[in-house]
Amino acid sequence: MSAQLHMTIDRIKCDGHGLCAELLPELIRLDDWGYPIIAAGPIPDHLAPLAQRAVATCPVLALALRRTAASK
């Protein structure tokens, strides 16, 4: 088993600033009201640094990264 990185969002905290989608457009798009929609599934290894930056840049700390065990 290997660990996979997933992004989660606390929709109550999110104010819809959209910085995450600017930093990580490969995995995050904005809905009609400017709130993020995160692509399902694990974050590819090559996008992990951008995902960490998006989490760190969120002004209301609504994003988080979680490692989950994945079976092969």
Secondary structure, DSSP 8 states (H G I E B T S, - for coil): -EEEEEEEE-TTT-----HHHHH-TTTEEE-TTS-EEE-SS---GGGHHHHHHHHHH-TT--EEEEEEEE--
